[in-house]
Amino acid sequence: MADRSGAMSERYILDGTKIAYHTDRVEAWEAGERIAPVTIDMALTRACQASCRGCYAMLQEPGERANITHDAAMQFLDDAAEMGVRGLSLISDGESTLSKAYVPFIKGAVERGMSVGNATNGWRLTPEVSEEVLPLFDWVRFTVLAGTREDFNRMMHHDPENTDAWEVMQENVRYAVALKERDNLAVTLGIQTFVTPDDGQKIQDFSQLGIDLGVDYAVIKHTSDDEARTMGVEYERYPEIYAALHEAETMSNDTTQVIVKWSKIKTGDKPSYKRMYATPFLLQISGSGLVAPTGMLFNRQYAAYHIGNYVDEPFIDIWRSDRYWDVMNALASDQFDAAKHMGALAIQHYTNVALDNHVKGIKRIEAATGDVPHRNFL
């Protein structure tokens, strides 16, 4: 089989940032303007049916939670559209398909001119729901973790009484793939796993599952740990699985690309930057309604970085507040050290590398030309 993973990874920019397609925001930021996020990573609930090994949401409990109602979700969309937000990623710290606002939120976002993507375990993305929302998505990425029933059940820790989760996942993914083909949809479909240095033997099984399901890609990522190394991830041991990762890439075919996020895997817990410049460009919001700059600071112990809750106060007012910008500026100051004060490689990592190099004059961000999939998702 052809090894086209490098070309496909470059096409989708899964192991990098698309900030170069949004240089208007970079220029406004440099000029001292209070910019709207290009992308917001969020969830509509903190709930989830799974308890995945290595899920960072286990470390993100923000304390008080708000009920994100239909009205609150629609008001948030009105605010985000007015501000100029371009993309909404339903990822964050909960399984958004469990929310009653899920379908209306997706439809409302697209109606307001914003792009929408979703990372999901897929158990509730049934054929009926897919028929409604799949034509609206830019991308959907299914969190599968493992390529065999035994490893899937063990790594996702779902209810042992729910023995059909493995079949349900596959049925829903296969339906999404067939629906995309039937209606010639533009949506990109993928599966994802996050590995540790002990997972070398499981990587090929996961990659083969992606090929068998017929998704566009199967992406393999590192596992994020917090600054206290609560999960015990040994980043220095990742080279032990490099050979397995390279072999998985060679399994790519003309339908499915196996893509390894090499940059994060090789960086481990030693980023090239200290200051966090990227949070105004790529904001994270908890499924509790909490607005905080990055998911690695959701936990109640980081209350000094918590800004507000959009269920209690209009999101646009939170964004306009001095509190919002005081927190953003604190993360970008010389008093903050990303390697010491937060977990390993936040979702903003790729964008922050680019902005850090830009500020330091190492490599200035120049406007990108041409089209690229999912450009509104940094």
Secondary structure, DSSP 4 states (H G I P E B T S, - for coil): ----HHHHHHHHTTTS--GGG-HHHHHHHHTT--PPPSEEEE-S-S--S---TT-GGGG---SS-----HHHHHHHHHHHHHHT--EEEE-TTS-GGGSTTHHHHHHHHHHTT-EEEEEE--TT--HHHHHHHGGG-SEEEEE---SSHHHHHHHH---TT-TTHHHHHHHHHHHHHHHHHHHT---EEEEEEE--TT-GGGHHHHHHHHHHHT-SEEEEE-----TT-TT---GGGGGGGHHHHHHHHTT--SS-EEEE-HHHHHHTT--S-SS---TTTEEEE-TTSEEES-GGG-SGGGGGG--EETTTS-HHHHHHSHHHHHHHHHHTSTT--HHHHS-SS-TTHHHHHHHHHHHHTSS------S--TTTT--
